[in-house]
Amino acid sequence: MIAGPAAQFDQIASFYDELMAGVPYGQWVQYLEQLLIKLKCRPETVLDLCCGTGSVSLLLGKKGYSVSGSDVSPAMIEIARRKARDARTAIDFHVQDASELRLGRRFDLVISLFDSLNYILDSASLQQVFYRVFGHLNSGGLLIFDMNTELALAEGLFNQNNLGSRSPLLYDWRSSYDPAARLCTIHMTYVHRRGAAAKRLEVTHYQRAHDEEQIVEMLESAGLKVPAVYHAYSFRKATKRSDRLFFIARK
């Protein structure tokens, strides 16, 4: 049985920020703001959907946006709340499944970054996410999210490791792709070294590949318009060689 995203990320929450220390969060936020300028959108309220430990939420909060965050993993949200308290940044974090989102308010912008929506393996559930997002957007509001393409998953995006490094956190990821199921299975091994002690953890993650056309159809079925799909970190149209796409949808 495939474990859901909550279980997958609860297992690695305690060292997730250490694992992601090299991620250029600031550059992702910069690209996001460039997209907003291009789309002539000036949001005040933002929902960071599948926010993880809240790193992007905190950056947006410091920039003056009114931010809320939601994630299915209780352990990740616990860390996000602690980080917000430590940074004295007012962000509301919620433990909710994106396909059952019920926050009781609407936003000018909903974002979901770092291929989070690839973790939703069932097409019906992903469609429900878009319906729920529609209900949480103000009129004219935007949904911006990225997804790994089938090319990325099939060609071994997740085959990586830092073995041999001096990092206290060692990892070795090995992936396989099933084209019939369009399912990427990533076997992750972690060794966390603290002094003379070392803790080993085996985790399996799963991502689903979706066609660009399929995602656009889902968004439109939810009542959203799709003005653009971009090759990641650019304003170029997606191609068959794109390994990551950014989808822009407007209510």
C-alpha positions in Angstrom: 0.0 0.0 0.0 1.3 3.4 -1.0 1.7 5.8 2.0 0.1 9.2 1.5 2.0 12.5 1.5 1.4 13.1 5.2 3.2 10.0 6.2 5.9 10.5 3.6 6.8 13.9 4.9 6.1 13.3 8.6 9.0 10.8 8.5 11.5 13.4 7.3 10.1 16.6 8.9 12.8 16.7 11.6 15.6 17.1 9.1 13.7 18.5 6.1 15.2 22.0 6.4 18.6 20.6 6.7 18.0 18.5 3.6 16.8 21.5 1.7 19.4 24.0 2.9 20.8 24.4 -0.6 17.5 25.3 -2.2 17.5 28.9 -3.4 14.1 29.8 -1.9 14.8 33.5 -2.5 15.2 32.9 -6.2 11.9 31.0 -6.3 10.1 33.9 -4.6 11.8 36.3 -7.0 10.5 34.4 -10.0 7.1 34.3 -8.4 7.1 38.1 -8.1 8.3 38.4 -11.7 5.3 36.3 -12.8 3.0 38.6 -10.8 4.4 41.7 -12.5 4.0 40.1 -15.9 0.4 39.2 -15.0 -0.3 42.7 -13.6 -1.3 41.2 -10.3 -0.7 42.9 -7.0 -1.9 40.4 -4.3 -2.2 41.3 -0.7 -3.4 37.9 0.7 -1.5 34.7 -0.2 -2.2 31.0 0.6 0.9 28.8 0.4 -0.7 25.4 -0.3 1.4 22.4 0.6 3.7 24.8 2.4 5.9 22.2 4.1 8.0 23.8 6.9 6.9 27.3 5.7 10.2 28.6 4.2 8.5 30.3 1.3 5.6 31.5 3.6 8.1 33.2 5.8 9.9 34.9 2.9 6.5 36.2 1.6 5.5 37.3 5.1 8.7 39.3 5.5 7.9 41.0 2.1 4.7 42.4 3.5 2.1 39.9 2.2 -0.6 38.6 4.5 0.2 34.9 4.3 -1.5 31.7 5.4 0.0 28.2 4.9 -1.6 24.8 4.7 -0.1 21.3 4.5 -1.3 17.7 5.1 1.7 16.8 7.3 1.2 17.7 11.0 4.9 17.4 11.6 5.9 19.8 8.9 3.3 22.3 10.1 4.5 22.1 13.7 8.0 23.1 12.4 6.5 25.9 10.3 4.6 27.4 13.3 7.8 27.3 15.4 9.8 29.0 12.7 7.1 31.7 12.4 7.2 32.3 16.1 11.0 32.5 16.2 10.9 35.0 13.3 8.1 37.0 14.9 6.1 36.7 11.7 2.3 36.4 11.8 1.4 33.5 9.6 -1.6 31.2 10.1 -0.6 27.6 9.4 -3.2 24.9 9.0 -3.1 21.1 8.8 -5.4 20.2 5.9 -5.5 17.9 2.9 -5.4 20.1 -0.2 -8.3 18.1 -1.7 -10.5 18.9 1.3 -9.3 22.5 1.9 -11.7 24.5 4.1 -10.2 27.6 5.5 -13.3 29.8 5.5 -11.7 32.7 3.6 -10.5 33.7 0.2 -7.1 34.9 -1.1 -5.8 37.0 -3.9 -3.1 34.4 -4.7 -2.7 30.7 -4.1 0.7 29.1 -4.7 2.0 25.6 -4.5 5.7 25.1 -5.1 8.4 22.5 -5.3 6.3 19.9 -7.3 4.0 19.4 -4.4 1.0 18.5 -6.6 2.9 15.7 -8.2 2.5 13.9 -4.9 -1.3 13.7 -5.5 -1.4 10.4 -7.3 -5.1 10.1 -8.0 -6.5 12.3 -10.8 -9.9 12.7 -9.1 -8.2 14.0 -6.0 -6.1 16.5 -8.0 -9.2 17.7 -9.7 -10.8 18.2 -6.3 -7.8 20.3 -5.3 -8.5 22.7 -8.1 -12.2 22.9 -7.2 -11.2 23.7 -3.6 -8.7 26.3 -4.7 -11.4 28.0 -6.9 -13.5 28.3 -3.8 -10.6 29.9 -1.9 -9.8 32.6 -4.6 -11.1 36.1 -4.8 -12.5 37.1 -8.2 -9.5 37.7 -10.5 -7.2 35.8 -8.1 -4.4 33.7 -9.3 -3.2 30.1 -8.7 0.4 29.5 -9.5 2.0 26.1 -9.1 4.8 24.0 -10.6 4.9 20.3 -11.5 7.6 17.9 -12.7 6.9 16.6 -16.2 7.0 13.0 -17.3 10.3 13.6 -18.9 11.8 14.6 -15.5 10.4 11.6 -13.7 11.3 9.1 -16.5 14.9 10.3 -16.9 15.8 10.0 -13.2 15.4 13.5 -11.7 15.5 12.0 -8.3 18.6 9.8 -8.8 21.0 11.8 -6.6 23.1 11.5 -3.4 25.6 13.3 -1.3 27.5 10.2 -0.2 31.1 11.0 0.6 30.4 14.5 1.8 31.1 15.8 5.2 27.5 16.7 5.8 26.0 15.3 9.0 23.0 14.4 6.9 23.8 11.9 4.1 21.2 10.8 1.6 21.0 8.4 -1.4 17.9 8.6 -3.6 17.2 5.9 -6.3 14.1 6.2 -8.5 12.2 4.1 -11.0 9.4 5.0 -13.4 6.4 3.0 -14.5 5.2 4.5 -17.8 2.0 2.5 -17.7 1.0 3.9 -14.3 2.9 7.2 -14.9 4.2 6.6 -11.4 7.7 7.5 -10.1 8.9 5.6 -7.0 11.7 7.1 -5.1 13.6 5.0 -2.6 15.3 7.3 -0.1 18.0 6.3 2.4 19.1 8.8 5.0 21.9 8.6 7.6 21.8 11.4 10.1 25.1 11.7 12.0 25.3 13.4 15.4 28.6 13.0 17.1 29.4 9.3 17.4 25.8 8.3 16.9 24.1 7.8 13.5 20.4 7.2 12.7 19.5 5.5 9.4 16.0 5.9 7.8 14.5 4.3 4.8 11.6 6.2 3.1 9.7 5.8 -0.1 8.1 8.7 -1.9 5.8 8.7 -5.0 5.1 11.2 -7.7 2.6 11.0 -10.6 3.3 12.5 -14.1 0.5 14.4 -15.7 0.3 15.8 -19.2 0.2 19.6 -19.6 -3.1 19.3 -21.6 -4.6 17.1 -18.8 -3.8 19.7 -16.1 -5.1 22.6 -18.2 -8.3 20.6 -18.7 -8.7 20.0 -15.0 -8.1 23.7 -14.2 -10.7 24.7 -16.8 -13.2 22.1 -15.4 -12.8 23.8 -12.0 -13.8 27.1 -13.5 -10.3 28.6 -13.9 -8.8 30.2 -16.9 -5.2 29.3 -17.9 -3.5 32.3 -19.5 0.0 30.7 -19.5 2.1 27.5 -18.9 5.8 28.3 -18.7 9.0 26.4 -18.9 10.3 26.7 -15.3 11.9 30.0 -14.2 11.3 31.6 -17.6 8.5 33.2 -19.7 9.0 30.7 -22.5 6.3 28.3 -23.5 6.6 24.8 -22.3 8.1 22.3 -24.8 8.4 18.5 -24.9 11.9 18.9 -23.4 10.7 20.9 -20.4 11.3 19.0 -17.1 9.3 21.4 -14.9 6.3 23.5 -15.7 4.7 26.5 -14.1 1.0 26.7 -14.5 -0.8 30.0 -14.2 -4.6 30.0 -13.6 -7.0 32.8 -12.9 -10.5 32.9 -11.4 
